[in-house]
Amino acid sequence: MKDNKALTVDVGLDQLGGKSRLPARLDLAQSLSGLLLMLFMLGHMFFVSSILFGKDAMYMVTRTFEGYYLFGKSYPWLVSLAVACILILFVLHAGLAMRKFPASYQQYKVFLAHKSVMKHSDTSLWLMQVYTGFLMLFLGSAHLFEMFFHPEKIGPYASADRLWSDGHWPFSLILAIAVVLHGSIGLYRLALKWGWLQGADPEAGRRRLKVAMWLIIGFFLMLEMATLAAYMRIGIEHQDNAGERYHSVSEVEASPPASTVEMGLPS
């Protein structure tokens, strides 16, 4: 029998040198980028859901993000700048995550076979992240590019018109579901990976985290469906005047509607 040194030479491991820290650093970068994106999406979902409190509430949020209350004037390019930063982070995270995806159909079949044998719920959750991540790669990118190039065409009426009159609601529905599932599962897996909130008993901590994950998924799915329904209702009511900009009550009182232009927040 060959000794360990001979075996090492045979398989070429003697050429590798010391262990690389690069995979660990890439994994950390993936975790941090995913966490930042999910925190952004949590805030985004709350901001966009301001439509549930009325058109003026959503309009006020849009003007805030355009710097109106800070500079005294709206600058839509501020929204484009924020979207560009999110798009870069999104592409970075997607590239890091794809390192762990099956690289071929054969690998995918092997993974499914192992999943079927193990019957491990967390493995199924990871596969759900792969599916939702694939959807987000296309739908999310398209949405971000649209927000980047047309930040001035978003608001209570413009967002509603895009969903209903322009027929974007099926894509927005799929994207909303994918974002909620992908992000919530991602937070759960991050908490397990880095030992957050697990307590002295890891198994009990895992169960608590999983319950919290499903509660988060349920809450944000209901919030997203209610928000989408509100925009669609406005879009249906406004379809005969699609393209018309929204005017807040204070703007209507201050000047004729024709002199005002709606600004907006990505939705």
C-alpha positions as CSV (number, residue, x, y, z in Angstrom):
1,M,0.0,0.0,0.0
2,K,1.3,3.4,-0.9
3,D,1.9,5.9,1.9
4,N,0.1,9.2,2.1
5,K,2.8,11.1,0.4
6,A,2.8,8.8,-2.6
7,L,-1.0,9.1,-2.8
8,T,-0.8,12.8,-2.7
9,V,1.6,12.9,-5.6
10,D,-0.5,10.4,-7.6
11,V,-3.6,12.6,-7.5
12,G,-1.7,15.9,-8.0
13,L,-2.4,17.4,-4.6
14,D,1.3,18.1,-4.1
15,Q,0.9,20.9,-6.7
16,L,-1.8,22.7,-4.9
17,G,0.2,24.3,-2.1
18,G,-1.6,25.7,0.9
19,K,-5.4,25.8,1.2
20,S,-7.0,28.8,-0.5
21,R,-9.2,31.2,1.4
22,L,-10.9,32.4,-1.7
23,P,-13.9,30.1,-1.5
24,A,-14.6,31.3,2.0
25,R,-14.3,34.9,1.0
26,L,-16.6,34.4,-1.9
27,D,-19.1,32.7,0.3
28,L,-18.9,35.7,2.8
29,A,-19.4,38.1,-0.1
30,Q,-22.4,36.1,-1.3
31,S,-23.9,36.2,2.2
32,L,-23.4,39.9,2.6
33,S,-24.7,40.9,-0.8
34,G,-27.7,38.7,-0.3
35,L,-28.4,40.3,3.1
36,L,-28.1,43.8,1.7
37,L,-30.4,43.0,-1.2
38,M,-33.0,41.5,1.2
39,L,-32.9,44.5,3.5
40,F,-33.4,46.7,0.4
41,M,-36.4,44.6,-0.7
42,L,-38.0,44.7,2.7
43,G,-37.8,48.5,2.6
44,H,-38.9,48.6,-1.0
45,M,-42.0,46.5,-0.3
46,F,-43.0,48.7,2.6
47,F,-42.5,51.9,0.5
48,V,-44.4,50.6,-2.5
49,S,-47.2,49.5,-0.3
50,S,-47.8,53.1,0.8
51,I,-50.4,53.0,-2.0
52,L,-52.6,51.2,0.5
53,F,-52.9,54.5,2.4
54,G,-53.9,56.4,-0.6
55,K,-52.4,58.0,-3.8
56,D,-51.1,61.0,-1.9
57,A,-49.2,58.8,0.5
58,M,-47.5,57.0,-2.3
59,Y,-46.8,60.2,-4.1
60,M,-45.2,61.7,-1.0
61,V,-42.9,58.7,-0.8
62,T,-41.9,59.0,-4.4
63,R,-41.0,62.7,-4.1
64,T,-39.0,61.9,-0.9
65,F,-36.8,59.5,-2.8
66,E,-36.3,62.1,-5.6
67,G,-35.0,64.6,-3.0
68,Y,-37.9,67.0,-3.2
69,Y,-38.2,67.6,0.5
70,L,-34.4,67.9,0.8
71,F,-33.6,70.1,-2.2
72,G,-37.0,71.7,-2.8
73,K,-37.1,70.1,-6.3
74,S,-37.5,66.6,-7.6
75,Y,-34.5,64.9,-9.3
76,P,-35.5,61.6,-10.9
77,W,-31.9,60.8,-11.6
78,L,-31.4,60.2,-7.9
79,V,-33.8,57.2,-8.4
80,S,-31.7,56.0,-11.4
81,L,-28.5,56.3,-9.3
82,A,-30.0,54.2,-6.5
83,V,-31.3,51.6,-9.0
84,A,-27.8,51.4,-10.6
85,C,-26.3,50.6,-7.2
86,I,-28.9,47.9,-6.6
87,L,-28.4,46.5,-10.1
88,I,-24.6,46.2,-9.5
89,L,-25.2,44.4,-6.2
90,F,-27.8,42.2,-7.8
91,V,-25.5,41.1,-10.6
92,L,-22.7,40.5,-8.1
93,H,-24.9,38.4,-5.9
94,A,-26.2,36.4,-8.8
95,G,-22.7,35.7,-10.1
96,L,-21.6,34.5,-6.7
97,A,-24.7,32.3,-6.2
98,M,-24.3,30.6,-9.6
99,R,-21.0,29.1,-8.4
100,K,-23.1,26.6,-6.5
101,F,-25.8,25.8,-9.1
102,P,-25.6,22.5,-11.0
103,A,-23.3,23.2,-14.0
104,S,-25.0,20.7,-16.3
105,Y,-28.2,18.7,-16.8
106,Q,-26.4,15.6,-15.6
107,Q,-25.4,17.3,-12.3
108,Y,-28.9,18.5,-11.9
109,K,-30.2,14.9,-12.2
110,V,-27.7,13.7,-9.7
111,F,-28.8,16.5,-7.3
112,L,-32.4,15.5,-7.7
113,A,-31.6,11.9,-7.0
114,H,-29.7,12.8,-3.8
115,K,-32.6,15.1,-2.8
116,S,-35.1,12.3,-3.3
117,V,-33.1,9.9,-1.2
118,M,-32.3,12.3,1.7
119,K,-35.8,13.9,1.9
120,H,-34.2,16.9,3.7
121,S,-36.5,19.9,3.9
122,D,-33.6,22.4,3.8
123,T,-32.3,20.9,0.6
124,S,-35.7,21.4,-0.9
125,L,-35.6,25.1,0.3
126,W,-32.2,25.5,-1.4
127,L,-33.7,24.2,-4.7
128,M,-36.6,26.6,-4.3
129,Q,-34.0,29.4,-4.1
130,V,-32.4,28.1,-7.3
131,Y,-35.8,28.2,-9.1
132,T,-36.8,31.7,-7.8
133,G,-33.3,33.0,-8.4
134,F,-33.5,31.9,-12.0
135,L,-36.8,33.8,-12.4
136,M,-35.4,36.9,-10.7
137,L,-32.3,36.9,-12.9
138,F,-34.6,37.7,-15.9
139,L,-37.7,39.4,-14.4
140,G,-35.7,41.3,-11.8
141,S,-33.1,42.6,-14.3
142,A,-35.8,43.7,-16.7
143,H,-37.6,45.6,-13.9
144,L,-34.4,47.3,-12.7
145,F,-33.5,48.4,-16.2
146,E,-37.0,49.8,-16.7
147,M,-36.7,51.8,-13.4
148,F,-33.2,53.0,-14.3
149,F,-34.2,54.4,-17.7
150,H,-37.7,55.7,-16.8
151,P,-37.6,57.0,-13.2
152,E,-39.8,60.0,-13.9
153,K,-42.7,57.8,-15.2
154,I,-43.5,56.1,-11.9
155,G,-46.1,57.1,-9.4
156,P,-49.7,56.4,-8.3
157,Y,-51.1,56.6,-11.8
158,A,-48.0,55.7,-13.8
159,S,-47.3,52.5,-11.8
160,A,-51.0,51.5,-12.0
161,D,-51.1,52.2,-15.7
162,R,-47.9,50.1,-16.3
163,L,-49.4,47.1,-14.4
164,W,-52.9,47.3,-16.0
165,S,-52.9,49.2,-19.2
166,D,-49.5,48.0,-20.3
167,G,-50.2,44.4,-19.1
168,H,-47.3,44.1,-16.8
169,W,-49.2,42.6,-13.9
170,P,-48.5,38.9,-14.6
171,F,-44.8,39.6,-14.6
172,S,-45.0,41.7,-11.4
173,L,-47.1,39.0,-9.7
174,I,-44.5,36.3,-10.5
175,L,-41.6,38.5,-9.6
176,A,-43.2,39.5,-6.2
177,I,-43.7,35.8,-5.3
178,A,-40.2,34.9,-6.3
179,V,-38.7,37.8,-4.3
180,V,-40.6,37.0,-1.2
181,L,-39.7,33.2,-1.3
182,H,-36.1,33.7,-2.4
183,G,-35.4,36.4,0.2
184,S,-37.2,34.8,3.1
185,I,-35.5,31.4,2.5
186,G,-32.2,33.2,2.1
187,L,-32.6,35.0,5.5
188,Y,-33.4,31.6,7.1
189,R,-30.4,29.9,5.6
190,L,-28.1,32.8,6.5
191,A,-29.3,32.6,10.1
192,L,-28.4,28.9,10.2
193,K,-25.1,29.3,8.4
194,W,-23.8,32.0,10.7
195,G,-25.5,30.8,13.9
196,W,-27.8,33.8,14.4
197,L,-30.7,33.5,16.9
198,Q,-30.3,29.8,17.4
199,G,-29.8,29.8,21.1
200,A,-28.3,27.0,23.2
201,D,-30.2,24.2,21.4
202,P,-29.5,24.2,17.7
203,E,-32.3,21.9,16.8
204,A,-34.9,24.0,18.7
205,G,-33.3,27.1,17.1
206,R,-33.7,25.7,13.7
207,R,-37.4,25.0,14.3
208,R,-38.0,28.5,15.6
209,L,-36.2,30.0,12.6
210,K,-38.2,27.9,10.2
211,V,-41.5,29.0,11.8
212,A,-40.3,32.6,11.6
213,M,-39.4,32.1,7.9
214,W,-42.9,30.9,7.1
215,L,-44.5,33.7,9.0
216,I,-42.4,36.2,7.1
217,I,-43.3,34.6,3.8
218,G,-47.0,34.7,4.7
219,F,-46.9,38.3,5.8
220,F,-45.1,39.7,2.8
221,L,-47.1,37.6,0.3
222,M,-50.3,39.1,1.7
223,L,-48.7,42.6,1.7
224,E,-47.6,42.2,-1.9
225,M,-50.9,40.8,-3.1
226,A,-52.8,43.6,-1.4
227,T,-50.4,46.2,-2.9
228,L,-50.7,44.7,-6.4
229,A,-54.5,44.6,-6.1
230,A,-54.6,48.3,-5.1
231,Y,-52.5,49.3,-8.1
232,M,-54.6,47.2,-10.5
233,R,-57.8,48.7,-9.1
234,I,-56.4,52.2,-9.8
235,G,-55.2,51.1,-13.2
236,I,-58.7,49.8,-14.1
237,E,-60.3,53.1,-13.0
238,H,-57.7,55.1,-14.8
239,Q,-57.4,53.1,-18.0
240,D,-59.4,55.6,-20.1
241,N,-56.8,58.3,-19.1
242,A,-53.7,56.1,-19.2
243,G,-50.6,58.2,-19.4
244,E,-52.1,61.1,-17.4
245,R,-49.9,62.1,-14.4
246,Y,-51.1,62.2,-10.8
247,H,-51.5,65.5,-9.1
248,S,-51.5,65.7,-5.3
249,V,-54.1,67.7,-3.5
250,S,-51.6,70.4,-2.5
251,E,-50.4,70.8,-6.1
252,V,-53.9,71.0,-7.5
253,E,-54.7,73.8,-5.0
254,A,-51.4,75.6,-5.8
255,S,-51.5,75.5,-9.6
256,P,-53.4,74.1,-12.6
257,P,-53.0,70.4,-13.0
258,A,-51.5,70.8,-16.5
259,S,-48.4,72.5,-15.0
260,T,-47.6,69.7,-12.7
261,V,-45.7,66.5,-13.5
262,E,-45.8,63.3,-11.5
263,M,-42.5,61.9,-10.2
264,G,-42.1,58.4,-8.8
265,L,-40.4,55.6,-7.0
266,P,-39.5,52.2,-8.5
267,S,-42.3,49.7,-7.7
